Amino acid sequence: MLEKTENKIDILLTRGVEEIIEKDSLILRLKSKKKLIIKHGIDPTGPKIHLGRALQFWKLKEFQDLGHKVVLILGDFTAQIGDASDKLSQRKPLSEKEVKENMRDYKKQIGKILDLKKTEIYRNSQWHNKSSLKDIVKIIQYFTAQQMIHRKNFQERWERGNPISLAELLYPILQGIDSLMIKADVEVGGSDQLFNLKIGREIQKLFGQKPQDIMTLELLPGLDGQKMSTSVGNVINILDKPEEMYGKLMSMRDEAILPYLKLHPILNEQQRKELEEKLKDKNINPKDIKEIVAFEITKLYCAENLARKAKENFEILFKKKLTPDNIPIFEIKKTNYPILDLLFDTKLVSSKSEAKRLILQGGVKINDKVEKDFQKILEIRDNMIIKIGKRKFLKLKTK
């Protein structure tokens, strides 16, 4: 049992991990019999959780399987400001109503990975709504404007003359207060969150708490090779239908196969290493490895039989070059429809920004003709067929 636990700890400390602060402290904590409080915060900036975000929940599950307490902070308060960690411009502020709508199904999605019975979930509005200006001033007086602007993306915005709001400067402090409120022992986040997580340590020190250890994780590339991001629209969501998930995974770039293989808890260590070696072999088609990864990840979030069916459908559609017999039908009353609105309303895309990106990349066809005008108003005709990429079809029926 001891050997098994040590192996779990080794995987916990290495798989997908970018940096640990302080590593020696965390190792001692993990080897002690203390039940640690493992914090993770998520701002509900969109209604769906994508695979990049899900990787952080899988890391939390590793802590949970070792008997530690996972505490999730839903940032319903901080989401109304917006985290500027990876942004070179201000986020569009979200209303309280938008935030509530976004996080409506979060528990259902998180429950696909974590044991919710062993997970504590808070909204940070529970304490931030009660804080007075006097409470905040007591904390922010220990931080400087230079300290906040020192972060890389703020420096770039400053040099370009792009605005930086005071609310954005306050964001890391508000996130740090979350750590103080739950007395976090460890905080897990993406590598782009390092600045915010360090502020949490400083605030805990100010109030006499032992500072949390930090674990940052590697970021998963999206379908276009950039960091997977809801705002960019290059995402695979954990609630995607099996056929859609498998198809998206098969469309990813060859260079993305390794991160998806390495970062996801699929297969065992030996199997993963074997596939990694095969990726280095120029005599092996990367597509063969991609098929294995796509199937295993789809199986991870969906039932195995559904993943297998998705694989079969993909092979029928794209290996045999057949058009699907049963194209989904969308009934429509309008005679004219802005193309971005149409793609979003029919749920062919998860956002209008994704629709715009796909159109500009030539990934949208209307009646088998590539459409590159994202501002176009379509004249709707009966039996019009829309095709997105190689895997999504939709037939319009006029009422």
Phi, psi and omega in degrees: 000320179299316181297321180294318179296317179297323178295320178296320180295321179297317178295318179304318186277351186238314188295115177074008185272130178270312184204148176231130177230116352263126187295315180299320178297316181295319179299315178298318179297318181292327181275348175282172180269005182287139175276111186277151174264112183257115185260143170213132179251143178221121176274125181283073180277350177206163185281347184240143178264125182266172186298327178297316177290323182297330179302327179290329176289327176294324176293320176298324179296326177298319175296316182298320180292340176271004175095009181270160184268120177268127178240117179262135175250111174276115186277065180291334176278308183292334179295338179282349174261308180100127179281127182263016188307320184238023186249139177259010174209165181292141173287152172286124182299142177259145177278163178300323179295317179298318181297316180298320180293320181298321187265012182302319183253016184298318182298319179300317181289316180297326181293348175287345183239307183268154172278104185295336179292338180252014184241129174265134182235128177234158169254134185286355171291341181300329177248327181292327178292339182266349182286140176266166177300325179298320179298317182292317181299324179301329181271314187291342180295343180271358180240155181245159177297321179300321181298319182287319183285347181296335181299146192305311186291329176291322178300317180295318180293322179297314181294329180276350182081015178281143184294146174233114184283154176297327179297321178296323179294331180280339187307310181301326179292318178297320178293323178295324177298327177302318178297320179298316186294326182258000179057053184296137173270325181219140172238134180250134178199173177291162182297336178285355182262002189305316181301311181299318183293325178294324178297324177301319178299316183295320181292321177299319178299319181301329183256015174080011177272152173291127185296142179295146168280156185239136173233114176257147186245153176297151181265140181273131177289147177276189184295338181259006179093342175282172174303135179295126186211133178299319183293330178280326179091012183264041193253158165241121184265149183289345177260008175300148175296149183309316181297321180290317181297312181298316181297319178296317180297323179289340181272352183291158181293151182302324182291347179272350183301314184299311177301319180294322179290316185287322189272336181272144179282062179245149180059178177260175186301318181295316180297319179297316181297323178297318179291324177299320178293321179296327178296335179278344183277113183292346180276351180255130179290122180304335180297328179295321178288322180299322179298320179294313181296316180299318180294313184294322179288320177297320177296327181298323184257344180234171177293150183300320181295326178288324177295320180293320178295320178298320179296316180298316180297320179297317180295322178295315184289318193247333176279323181264359176057041179260150173273138182297138180288325184249076178288131177302145182248136177240116180278139188218140180263330185292149176261339177228139187211123174302133189299322179295318179296319182296313181297323180285315183294330178276359179065024173286337177227161181270347179201161178290332177293323176294319179300315180298316180299316181295320180296314181296333179273000179078023184265009181239129178239137173245117185051046175069014177247128181296130178251122183243006179257103183285351179262003186292142171261112183282138171270111187284129176234151180298138179069016175296134182249128177252135179232128178250118182058222181250359191236352184239128178232150175207134178251131180267132175241124181278141180270000000 
